[in-house]
Amino acid sequence: MAEQHSNIPVIKDAEGEQEQSLYAVHQKIYPRAVSGIFNFWRVALVLFTQIIFYGLPWLNWNDRQAVLFDLGARKFYLFDWVFWPQDFAWLAAILIISALALFLFTAVAGRLWCGFACPQTVYTQLFVWIERWFEGDHNKQKKLTEAPWSTNKVVRRGGKHVAWILLSLWTGFTFVGYYTPIHLLGQEFVTWTLGPWETFWIFFYGFATWGFAGFMREQVCKYMCPYARFQSVMFDQDTLIITYDYRRGESRGTRRKGVDYKANGLGDCVDCGICVQVCPTGIDIRNGLQYMCIGCAACVDACDQVMDKMGYPKGLIRYSTQNAIDGKYADKDIAKHTLRPRTLAYTFILGAICVAFVYTLVGRVPLRTDVIRDRQVLSRLAENGQTENLYRLQIINMDGRPHRYAISASGIAGLNMVSGDSVEIPALGTTNVNVVLRVDGGQLKRPSQPIIFTIKADDDAKIVREAKSSFLK
Protein backbone atom coordinates (compact mmCIF):
# COMPACT_ATOMS: atom_id res chain seq x y z
CA MET A 1 0.00 0.00 0.00
CA ALA A 2 1.10 3.58 -0.47
CA GLU A 3 2.94 4.80 2.62
CA GLN A 4 2.84 8.37 3.83
CA HIS A 5 6.02 10.36 4.36
CA SER A 6 7.37 10.46 7.89
CA ASN A 7 10.50 11.60 9.71
CA ILE A 8 10.12 15.05 8.17
CA PRO A 9 12.74 17.58 9.33
CA VAL A 10 11.14 20.90 10.30
CA ILE A 11 12.17 24.41 11.23
CA LYS A 12 11.29 25.28 14.82
CA ASP A 13 11.02 28.66 16.42
CA ALA A 14 12.65 29.69 19.71
CA GLU A 15 9.83 28.10 21.71
CA GLY A 16 10.16 24.82 19.88
CA GLU A 17 6.97 25.15 17.88
CA GLN A 18 6.84 23.53 14.44
CA GLU A 19 6.78 26.09 11.63
CA GLN A 20 7.71 24.60 8.25
CA SER A 21 8.91 21.30 6.84
CA LEU A 22 12.09 21.27 4.78
CA TYR A 23 11.84 17.96 2.92
CA ALA A 24 10.31 14.53 3.22
CA VAL A 25 12.35 11.37 3.67
CA HIS A 26 11.28 9.01 0.94
CA GLN A 27 9.22 6.03 2.00
CA LYS A 28 8.91 3.09 -0.37
CA ILE A 29 5.58 2.65 -2.11
CA TYR A 30 4.10 -0.84 -2.20
CA PRO A 31 1.51 -0.65 -5.01
CA ARG A 32 -1.40 -3.00 -4.60
CA ALA A 33 -2.13 -5.38 -7.50
CA VAL A 34 -5.21 -4.57 -9.54
CA SER A 35 -7.11 -6.14 -12.41
CA GLY A 36 -9.38 -4.62 -15.02
CA ILE A 37 -9.53 -3.45 -18.60
CA PHE A 38 -6.80 -0.82 -18.25
CA ASN A 39 -4.53 -3.24 -16.43
CA PHE A 40 -5.07 -5.70 -19.28
CA TRP A 41 -3.91 -3.14 -21.83
CA ARG A 42 -0.99 -2.11 -19.63
CA VAL A 43 0.18 -5.73 -19.36
CA ALA A 44 -0.37 -6.28 -23.08
CA LEU A 45 1.74 -3.23 -23.98
CA VAL A 46 4.50 -4.25 -21.57
CA LEU A 47 4.69 -7.67 -23.22
CA PHE A 48 4.37 -6.26 -26.75
CA THR A 49 7.10 -3.62 -26.35
CA GLN A 50 9.50 -6.03 -24.66
CA ILE A 51 9.01 -8.78 -27.22
CA ILE A 52 9.97 -6.21 -29.85
CA PHE A 53 12.90 -4.81 -27.84
CA TYR A 54 14.43 -8.13 -26.82
CA GLY A 55 13.57 -10.01 -30.02
CA LEU A 56 14.26 -7.52 -32.81
CA PRO A 57 18.10 -7.68 -32.66
CA TRP A 58 17.95 -11.45 -33.21
CA LEU A 59 15.88 -11.11 -36.39
CA ASN A 60 17.89 -11.66 -39.58
CA TRP A 61 17.06 -9.89 -42.81
CA ASN A 62 18.89 -10.56 -46.09
CA ASP A 63 21.70 -12.39 -44.25
CA ARG A 64 22.28 -9.58 -41.78
CA GLN A 65 20.73 -8.19 -38.61
CA ALA A 66 17.39 -6.58 -39.44
CA VAL A 67 17.92 -3.54 -37.23
CA LEU A 68 21.49 -2.45 -36.57
CA PHE A 69 22.98 0.98 -35.93
CA ASP A 70 26.58 0.37 -36.94
CA LEU A 71 28.28 3.50 -35.67
CA GLY A 72 31.76 2.29 -36.60
CA ALA A 73 30.84 1.80 -40.26
CA ARG A 74 28.42 4.75 -40.10
CA LYS A 75 25.59 2.71 -41.53
CA PHE A 76 22.10 2.22 -40.08
CA TYR A 77 20.25 -0.90 -41.16
CA LEU A 78 16.46 -0.99 -40.96
CA PHE A 79 15.16 -4.08 -42.75
CA ASP A 80 15.51 -3.33 -46.50
CA TRP A 81 16.73 0.22 -45.94
CA VAL A 82 20.32 1.20 -45.28
CA PHE A 83 20.85 4.76 -44.09
CA TRP A 84 24.12 6.67 -44.26
CA PRO A 85 25.26 9.84 -42.49
CA GLN A 86 24.11 11.73 -45.58
CA ASP A 87 20.55 10.63 -44.76
CA PHE A 88 20.47 12.66 -41.55
CA ALA A 89 17.41 14.56 -42.79
CA TRP A 90 15.26 11.45 -42.35
CA LEU A 91 16.48 10.99 -38.79
CA ALA A 92 15.59 14.59 -38.03
CA ALA A 93 12.16 14.03 -39.58
CA ILE A 94 11.59 10.97 -37.37
CA LEU A 95 12.42 13.00 -34.26
CA ILE A 96 10.09 15.81 -35.35
CA ILE A 97 7.28 13.34 -36.07
CA SER A 98 7.77 11.71 -32.64
CA ALA A 99 7.64 15.07 -30.87
CA LEU A 100 4.52 16.22 -32.71
CA ALA A 101 2.83 12.86 -32.12
CA LEU A 102 3.55 13.20 -28.41
CA PHE A 103 2.05 16.70 -28.41
CA LEU A 104 -1.05 15.50 -30.27
CA PHE A 105 -1.68 12.42 -28.11
CA THR A 106 -1.11 14.44 -24.95
CA ALA A 107 -3.52 17.18 -26.03
CA VAL A 108 -6.18 14.57 -26.82
CA ALA A 109 -5.73 11.91 -24.14
CA GLY A 110 -3.21 13.07 -21.57
CA ARG A 111 -0.23 10.98 -20.48
CA LEU A 112 -0.96 7.77 -22.40
CA TRP A 113 2.73 7.39 -23.19
CA CYS A 114 3.74 7.66 -19.54
CA GLY A 115 1.15 5.25 -18.25
CA PHE A 116 1.42 2.51 -20.84
CA ALA A 117 4.60 2.62 -22.94
CA CYS A 118 7.32 4.73 -21.28
CA PRO A 119 10.43 2.58 -20.59
CA GLN A 120 10.46 3.73 -16.97
CA THR A 121 6.86 2.54 -16.54
CA VAL A 122 7.47 -0.70 -18.44
CA TYR A 123 10.58 -1.74 -16.54
CA THR A 124 9.15 -0.67 -13.20
CA GLN A 125 6.18 -2.94 -13.95
CA LEU A 126 8.52 -5.84 -14.79
CA PHE A 127 10.47 -5.32 -11.59
CA VAL A 128 7.26 -5.10 -9.55
CA TRP A 129 6.12 -8.44 -10.98
CA ILE A 130 9.42 -10.03 -9.97
CA GLU A 131 9.16 -8.45 -6.52
CA ARG A 132 5.66 -9.84 -6.00
CA TRP A 133 6.77 -13.29 -7.16
CA PHE A 134 9.52 -13.41 -4.53
CA GLU A 135 7.99 -11.41 -1.69
CA GLY A 136 4.22 -11.68 -2.13
CA ASP A 137 1.56 -8.99 -2.34
CA HIS A 138 1.88 -5.45 -1.03
CA ASN A 139 1.01 -6.35 2.56
CA LYS A 140 3.53 -9.22 2.66
CA GLN A 141 6.19 -6.96 1.17
CA LYS A 142 5.63 -4.38 3.88
CA LYS A 143 5.76 -7.01 6.62
CA LEU A 144 8.96 -8.45 5.15
CA THR A 145 10.55 -5.00 5.14
CA GLU A 146 9.66 -4.44 8.81
CA ALA A 147 10.67 -7.97 9.89
CA PRO A 148 14.16 -8.64 11.33
CA TRP A 149 16.71 -10.28 9.08
CA SER A 150 16.29 -14.04 8.84
CA THR A 151 17.07 -16.84 6.40
CA ASN A 152 13.65 -16.42 4.81
CA LYS A 153 14.19 -12.68 4.33
CA VAL A 154 17.71 -13.16 2.93
CA VAL A 155 16.49 -15.78 0.45
CA ARG A 156 13.53 -13.72 -0.73
CA ARG A 157 15.40 -10.43 -0.94
CA GLY A 158 18.48 -12.06 -2.43
CA GLY A 159 16.47 -13.98 -5.01
CA LYS A 160 14.65 -10.80 -6.00
CA HIS A 161 17.86 -8.87 -6.53
CA VAL A 162 19.50 -11.70 -8.45
CA ALA A 163 16.50 -11.76 -10.80
CA TRP A 164 16.57 -7.96 -11.09
CA ILE A 165 20.29 -7.96 -11.91
CA LEU A 166 19.95 -10.72 -14.50
CA LEU A 167 17.08 -8.88 -16.21
CA SER A 168 19.05 -5.61 -16.07
CA LEU A 169 22.17 -7.18 -17.61
CA TRP A 170 20.08 -8.82 -20.32
CA THR A 171 18.52 -5.42 -21.00
CA GLY A 172 21.95 -3.80 -21.24
CA PHE A 173 23.19 -6.62 -23.49
CA THR A 174 20.18 -6.20 -25.79
CA PHE A 175 20.63 -2.43 -25.90
CA VAL A 176 24.25 -2.79 -27.02
CA GLY A 177 23.10 -5.46 -29.50
CA TYR A 178 21.44 -2.72 -31.53
CA TYR A 179 24.89 -1.16 -32.09
CA THR A 180 27.16 -4.22 -32.24
CA PRO A 181 25.89 -7.31 -34.14
CA ILE A 182 24.21 -9.25 -31.38
CA HIS A 183 25.42 -12.70 -32.49
CA LEU A 184 29.00 -11.45 -32.41
CA LEU A 185 28.30 -9.70 -29.11
CA GLY A 186 26.97 -12.96 -27.66
CA GLN A 187 30.10 -14.86 -28.66
CA GLU A 188 32.32 -12.15 -27.17
CA PHE A 189 30.24 -12.09 -23.98
CA VAL A 190 30.53 -15.88 -23.53
CA THR A 191 34.28 -15.89 -24.17
CA TRP A 192 34.70 -12.62 -22.27
CA THR A 193 36.46 -10.90 -25.17
CA LEU A 194 34.17 -7.87 -25.20
CA GLY A 195 35.60 -4.56 -26.23
CA PRO A 196 35.90 -1.85 -23.55
CA TRP A 197 33.01 0.23 -24.87
CA GLU A 198 30.64 -2.73 -25.21
CA THR A 199 31.51 -3.79 -21.64
CA PHE A 200 30.96 -0.27 -20.31
CA TRP A 201 27.57 0.21 -21.96
CA ILE A 202 26.23 -3.23 -21.03
CA PHE A 203 27.00 -2.65 -17.35
CA PHE A 204 26.11 1.05 -17.41
CA TYR A 205 22.70 0.47 -19.02
CA GLY A 206 22.13 -2.55 -16.80
CA PHE A 207 22.99 -0.56 -13.68
CA ALA A 208 20.69 2.27 -14.78
CA THR A 209 17.82 -0.19 -15.33
CA TRP A 210 18.40 -1.81 -11.93
CA GLY A 211 18.56 1.55 -10.17
CA PHE A 212 15.69 3.31 -11.93
CA ALA A 213 13.21 0.42 -12.04
CA GLY A 214 14.22 -1.28 -8.80
CA PHE A 215 14.80 1.63 -6.42
CA MET A 216 13.96 5.07 -7.80
CA ARG A 217 10.73 4.10 -9.57
CA GLU A 218 8.16 6.85 -9.06
CA GLN A 219 10.89 9.35 -8.13
CA VAL A 220 12.05 9.33 -11.76
CA CYS A 221 8.55 10.31 -12.88
CA LYS A 222 8.04 12.86 -10.12
CA TYR A 223 11.40 14.59 -9.98
CA MET A 224 13.58 13.67 -12.96
CA CYS A 225 11.27 13.46 -15.98
CA PRO A 226 10.84 16.87 -17.65
CA TYR A 227 7.62 15.76 -19.33
CA ALA A 228 5.84 15.81 -15.98
CA ARG A 229 6.74 19.49 -15.63
CA PHE A 230 5.69 20.82 -19.01
CA GLN A 231 2.66 18.61 -19.63
CA SER A 232 0.35 21.34 -18.36
CA VAL A 233 1.09 23.54 -21.37
CA MET A 234 -0.29 20.76 -23.61
CA PHE A 235 -3.40 20.18 -21.51
CA ASP A 236 -6.61 22.15 -21.72
CA GLN A 237 -10.08 21.74 -20.25
CA ASP A 238 -11.03 19.29 -23.04
CA THR A 239 -8.05 16.94 -22.61
CA LEU A 240 -8.90 13.42 -21.50
CA ILE A 241 -7.40 12.81 -18.07
CA ILE A 242 -7.80 10.41 -15.17
CA THR A 243 -10.16 12.30 -12.92
CA TYR A 244 -12.34 11.88 -9.87
CA ASP A 245 -15.99 12.93 -10.21
CA TYR A 246 -16.20 15.12 -7.11
CA ARG A 247 -19.81 16.08 -7.79
CA ARG A 248 -20.83 12.46 -7.54
CA GLY A 249 -18.32 11.27 -4.93
CA GLU A 250 -18.52 13.92 -2.22
CA SER A 251 -19.02 13.80 0.64
CA ARG A 252 -16.89 10.75 1.27
CA GLY A 253 -17.61 8.28 4.01
CA THR A 254 -17.76 4.64 4.98
CA ARG A 255 -21.05 2.81 4.98
CA ARG A 256 -22.56 -0.64 4.81
CA LYS A 257 -23.75 -2.01 1.51
CA GLY A 258 -27.44 -1.46 0.89
CA VAL A 259 -27.96 1.51 3.24
CA ASP A 260 -29.42 4.80 2.02
CA TYR A 261 -26.14 6.70 2.14
CA LYS A 262 -27.58 9.73 0.36
CA ALA A 263 -29.96 10.31 3.23
CA ASN A 264 -26.86 10.74 5.39
CA GLY A 265 -25.42 13.32 3.00
CA LEU A 266 -22.79 10.99 1.54
CA GLY A 267 -21.64 10.61 -2.04
CA ASP A 268 -20.61 7.47 -3.89
CA CYS A 269 -17.00 7.51 -2.58
CA VAL A 270 -16.74 5.02 0.29
CA ASP A 271 -13.33 6.41 1.27
CA CYS A 272 -11.70 2.97 1.07
CA GLY A 273 -8.37 4.39 -0.11
CA ILE A 274 -7.78 1.61 -2.64
CA CYS A 275 -7.27 4.18 -5.41
CA VAL A 276 -4.25 5.42 -3.42
CA GLN A 277 -3.00 1.91 -2.65
CA VAL A 278 -2.81 0.90 -6.33
CA CYS A 279 -1.19 4.14 -7.49
CA PRO A 280 2.46 3.58 -8.51
CA THR A 281 3.34 7.15 -7.56
CA GLY A 282 1.35 7.15 -4.30
CA ILE A 283 -0.94 10.11 -5.03
CA ASP A 284 -4.60 10.55 -4.19
CA ILE A 285 -6.43 11.27 -7.45
CA ARG A 286 -9.35 12.60 -5.44
CA ASN A 287 -7.28 15.71 -4.72
CA GLY A 288 -7.46 16.69 -8.39
CA LEU A 289 -5.07 16.50 -11.33
CA GLN A 290 -1.43 16.38 -10.20
CA TYR A 291 1.77 16.40 -12.21
CA MET A 292 2.81 13.15 -10.48
CA CYS A 293 -0.10 11.28 -12.11
CA ILE A 294 1.29 9.19 -14.99
CA GLY A 295 -2.14 8.28 -16.37
CA CYS A 296 -1.81 4.51 -15.84
CA ALA A 297 -5.54 4.23 -14.91
CA ALA A 298 -4.87 1.71 -12.13
CA CYS A 299 -7.15 3.78 -9.88
CA VAL A 300 -9.92 3.53 -12.48
CA ASP A 301 -9.83 -0.28 -12.42
CA ALA A 302 -9.65 -0.34 -8.62
CA CYS A 303 -12.53 2.08 -8.11
CA ASP A 304 -14.73 0.28 -10.64
CA GLN A 305 -14.27 -2.96 -8.68
CA VAL A 306 -15.35 -1.22 -5.46
CA MET A 307 -18.37 0.33 -7.21
CA ASP A 308 -19.36 -3.13 -8.47
CA LYS A 309 -19.18 -4.58 -4.96
CA MET A 310 -21.27 -1.73 -3.56
CA GLY A 311 -23.79 -1.90 -6.40
CA TYR A 312 -23.02 1.63 -7.59
CA PRO A 313 -22.49 2.73 -11.20
CA LYS A 314 -18.91 2.57 -12.43
CA GLY A 315 -16.95 5.66 -13.41
CA LEU A 316 -16.50 7.51 -10.13
CA ILE A 317 -12.88 7.68 -11.23
CA ARG A 318 -12.65 7.58 -15.01
CA TYR A 319 -11.16 9.00 -18.17
CA SER A 320 -12.96 12.27 -18.72
CA THR A 321 -12.29 15.97 -19.29
CA GLN A 322 -12.37 18.77 -16.78
CA ASN A 323 -15.25 20.44 -18.63
CA ALA A 324 -17.26 17.20 -18.52
CA ILE A 325 -16.58 16.76 -14.80
CA ASP A 326 -17.64 20.36 -14.21
CA GLY A 327 -20.93 19.62 -15.99
CA LYS A 328 -20.37 21.81 -19.06
CA TYR A 329 -21.22 18.85 -21.29
CA ALA A 330 -21.99 15.15 -20.88
CA ASP A 331 -19.40 12.41 -21.19
CA LYS A 332 -21.06 11.23 -24.41
CA ASP A 333 -20.11 14.58 -25.98
CA ILE A 334 -16.41 14.31 -25.19
CA ALA A 335 -15.59 12.97 -28.67
CA LYS A 336 -17.13 16.09 -30.25
CA HIS A 337 -14.63 18.27 -28.41
CA THR A 338 -11.63 16.26 -29.56
CA LEU A 339 -11.44 18.29 -32.76
CA ARG A 340 -10.48 21.76 -31.61
CA PRO A 341 -7.94 24.32 -32.89
CA ARG A 342 -5.00 22.86 -30.98
CA THR A 343 -5.53 19.25 -32.02
CA LEU A 344 -6.40 20.23 -35.59
CA ALA A 345 -3.16 22.21 -35.89
CA TYR A 346 -1.11 19.31 -34.49
CA THR A 347 -2.88 16.86 -36.82
CA PHE A 348 -2.36 19.00 -39.93
CA ILE A 349 1.34 19.62 -39.26
CA LEU A 350 1.96 16.00 -38.26
CA GLY A 351 0.12 14.71 -41.33
CA ALA A 352 2.01 17.00 -43.69
CA ILE A 353 5.39 15.97 -42.30
CA CYS A 354 4.45 12.27 -42.40
CA VAL A 355 3.36 12.52 -46.04
CA ALA A 356 6.56 14.35 -46.97
CA PHE A 357 8.63 11.80 -45.03
CA VAL A 358 7.03 8.78 -46.73
CA TYR A 359 7.15 10.42 -50.18
CA THR A 360 10.84 11.26 -49.97
CA LEU A 361 11.71 7.92 -48.38
CA VAL A 362 9.94 5.91 -51.09
CA GLY A 363 11.61 8.03 -53.76
CA ARG A 364 15.03 7.77 -52.14
CA VAL A 365 17.78 6.84 -54.61
CA PRO A 366 20.42 4.59 -52.97
CA LEU A 367 23.30 6.14 -54.86
CA ARG A 368 25.63 9.03 -54.16
CA THR A 369 28.23 10.59 -56.44
CA ASP A 370 30.89 13.24 -55.94
CA VAL A 371 33.07 14.61 -58.75
CA ILE A 372 36.63 15.71 -58.00
CA ARG A 373 38.81 17.26 -60.67
CA ASP A 374 42.44 16.22 -61.11
CA ARG A 375 44.17 19.22 -59.54
CA GLN A 376 47.59 18.39 -61.00
CA VAL A 377 46.41 18.34 -64.60
CA LEU A 378 43.44 20.66 -65.10
CA SER A 379 43.53 20.48 -68.90
CA ARG A 380 45.90 19.08 -71.52
CA LEU A 381 46.19 18.31 -75.24
CA ALA A 382 45.81 14.67 -76.29
CA GLU A 383 47.73 13.00 -79.12
CA ASN A 384 44.94 13.65 -81.62
CA GLY A 385 44.84 17.36 -80.79
CA GLN A 386 41.70 17.19 -78.68
CA THR A 387 41.46 18.86 -75.29
CA GLU A 388 41.47 16.41 -72.42
CA ASN A 389 40.25 16.75 -68.82
CA LEU A 390 40.71 14.24 -65.99
CA TYR A 391 38.17 13.57 -63.22
CA ARG A 392 37.78 11.25 -60.29
CA LEU A 393 34.24 10.11 -59.48
CA GLN A 394 33.55 8.79 -56.00
CA ILE A 395 30.48 6.55 -56.31
CA ILE A 396 28.76 5.13 -53.22
CA ASN A 397 26.37 2.21 -53.67
CA MET A 398 24.00 2.80 -50.76
CA ASP A 399 21.86 -0.20 -51.65
CA GLY A 400 21.97 -3.63 -50.04
CA ARG A 401 22.58 -5.20 -53.48
CA PRO A 402 25.56 -4.96 -55.85
CA HIS A 403 25.09 -2.99 -59.07
CA ARG A 404 26.94 -2.25 -62.29
CA TYR A 405 26.72 1.43 -63.20
CA ALA A 406 27.03 3.03 -66.61
CA ILE A 407 28.76 6.43 -66.60
CA SER A 408 28.15 9.06 -69.28
CA ALA A 409 28.82 12.77 -69.70
CA SER A 410 26.94 15.48 -71.56
CA GLY A 411 26.86 19.23 -71.98
CA ILE A 412 29.24 19.80 -74.89
CA ALA A 413 28.72 18.66 -78.46
CA GLY A 414 31.12 15.87 -79.40
CA LEU A 415 32.15 15.17 -75.80
CA ASN A 416 33.91 11.79 -75.76
CA MET A 417 34.55 9.53 -72.76
CA VAL A 418 37.90 7.81 -73.22
CA SER A 419 37.88 5.72 -70.03
CA GLY A 420 35.76 5.09 -66.96
CA ASP A 421 32.43 4.48 -68.68
CA SER A 422 31.26 1.71 -66.30
CA VAL A 423 32.01 0.25 -62.92
CA GLU A 424 30.68 -2.57 -60.72
CA ILE A 425 30.28 -1.79 -57.02
CA PRO A 426 29.40 -4.34 -54.30
CA ALA A 427 26.55 -3.81 -51.87
CA LEU A 428 27.18 -0.82 -49.61
CA GLY A 429 30.52 -0.28 -51.32
CA THR A 430 32.42 2.83 -52.36
CA THR A 431 34.58 3.06 -55.49
CA ASN A 432 36.68 5.81 -57.05
CA VAL A 433 36.55 5.86 -60.86
CA ASN A 434 39.06 7.79 -62.99
CA VAL A 435 37.29 9.32 -65.97
CA VAL A 436 38.98 10.91 -69.00
CA LEU A 437 36.94 13.24 -71.24
CA ARG A 438 38.02 14.66 -74.61
CA VAL A 439 36.50 17.15 -77.00
CA ASP A 440 37.60 19.05 -80.10
CA GLY A 441 38.94 22.46 -79.20
CA GLY A 442 36.55 24.09 -81.63
CA GLN A 443 33.60 23.06 -79.50
CA LEU A 444 34.90 25.03 -76.49
CA LYS A 445 33.39 28.50 -76.69
CA ARG A 446 34.47 29.57 -73.21
CA PRO A 447 37.39 28.81 -70.88
CA SER A 448 35.05 26.77 -68.68
CA GLN A 449 31.87 25.06 -69.81
CA PRO A 450 29.42 23.13 -67.56
CA ILE A 451 28.99 19.39 -68.04
CA ILE A 452 26.85 16.76 -66.37
CA PHE A 453 27.88 13.24 -65.38
CA THR A 454 25.08 10.66 -65.34
CA ILE A 455 25.51 7.45 -63.34
CA LYS A 456 22.82 4.83 -63.90
CA ALA A 457 22.41 1.26 -62.64
CA ASP A 458 22.19 -1.27 -65.47
CA ASP A 459 19.67 -3.45 -63.62
CA ASP A 460 17.41 -0.74 -62.19
CA ALA A 461 16.41 2.32 -64.20
CA LYS A 462 15.21 4.08 -61.03
CA ILE A 463 18.72 4.20 -59.60
CA VAL A 464 20.25 7.14 -61.40
CA ARG A 465 22.18 10.20 -60.27
CA GLU A 466 23.55 13.29 -61.95
CA ALA A 467 26.61 15.27 -60.87
CA LYS A 468 27.61 18.66 -62.20
CA SER A 469 31.15 19.70 -63.08
CA SER A 470 32.96 21.77 -65.69
CA PHE A 471 35.25 21.22 -68.65
CA LEU A 472 38.28 23.54 -68.91
CA LYS A 473 39.72 24.72 -72.18
C-alpha positions, 0 to 999 in steps of 0.5 A: 500500500502507499505509505505516507512520508514520515520523519520530516525535518522541520524548522522550529522557532525559539519556543520549539513550535513547528513552523515549516517542513524542509523535505520529506524522507522518501518512504517506499511505495508498495503498489497493490495489484489490480485487475481490469480493462486498463490493467489488461492493456498495460500488461499487453503493452509491456509484453508487446514492447519487450518482445519487440525490444528483446527479439528484434536484434535477433531477427535476420534480414537478407543475411544480416541483422534486421535492425542495426545501428553500426556507428563504426561503419556509419551505416544504419540498417532498418530491414531493406533500408540502409541509411548513411550519415548523408541521410540525416534529414530522415532521422531529423524528420523521425524526431520531429514526427515523434515530438509532434505525435507526443504533443497531439496524443497528450492534447487529446488523451493526456499521459498515455505514453507515460502510463502505458509505454514509457520505458520507466513505466514498463521496466518498473512494472517488470520489476514489480512483478518479480518483486511480487513473485519473490515477496508476495503482495503489497502487505507481505512486502511491507511485513517483510521490510519491517521484519528482522533479518532471517534466512527467509528474508535473505532468500527472498530479498536475495532472489529478487535482486539476483532476478533484477540484476539478470534482467538488467544485464540482459537489457543492457546486453540487448541495448548494445546489441542494436549497435554491435551485431548481437550474435557477435556480441553474444560470442564475445560475452561468452568468451569474455572478449568484449571490447571496452566500450561494449563492456561499459555500456552493457553494465552502465545500461544494466545498472541504470535499469536496476537503479531506476526500475528497482529503487527510484521508480516513481521518483524518476517520474516525479522529480527527474522526468521533464515531461511531468513538468511541461505537460500542463502547457499541452493540456486544456479543459477538453483533454482526456485525463484520469479524474475523480468525479467530485460532484458524484463522490462527495461527501466521502464516508464509509457505509454498509452495503445497501444503506441509504447513504444519500440520506446521510449526506454521503456521495458514492466515494466510500473512502476505502483508499484503494485508489491510493494503494494501487497508485504507482506514484502514491498520489490521491487522485481525489485531490485533483489533477497532479503532475505526479499522475502518470495516467496509468488508470490503475485507480480507475480499475480499482474504483470500478471494482469497489463500485461493483461490490457496492452496487453503484455505477462505475466511473466515479474515477474515469477517463474524462475531461475537466469540462465534462466533470464540471458539468459543461457537457456530458461524457457522451459529448467528449468525442465532439470536443476532440477536434479543436484548434490545438488538435487540428493544428497538431494533426495538420502539421503532423500529417504534412510531415508524415506525407513528406517523409514517406514520399521522400523515403519511397523516392530515395535513390540509394546512390551518391556521387561526388566529382573531383577534378584532377588538380595536378592536370586541369587540362591538356592536349591529347595525341589527336589534338583534342582537349582532355580533362581528368576527373575522379568520381567517387560513387557510393552504392548505398543499396543492399545489393551490388550494381553495375553502373554506366557512366556518361557525360553530356553538356558539350557537343562531341564530348567523348569519354575515353575511359571510366564508362562503367564500374561494378560496385558491391553492396554498400561499397564505395569506389573511385573511378578515374574518368577521362573526357576529350572534346575538339577544341573548336567546340569550347566557346568559353574557358570553362563550360558546364557538363553533367555526369550521369551514373545509372544502374544497369539493372534498375532504371530508377537508380540514377544520379547526376553530378555537375562539373565543368570542362576547362579549355 
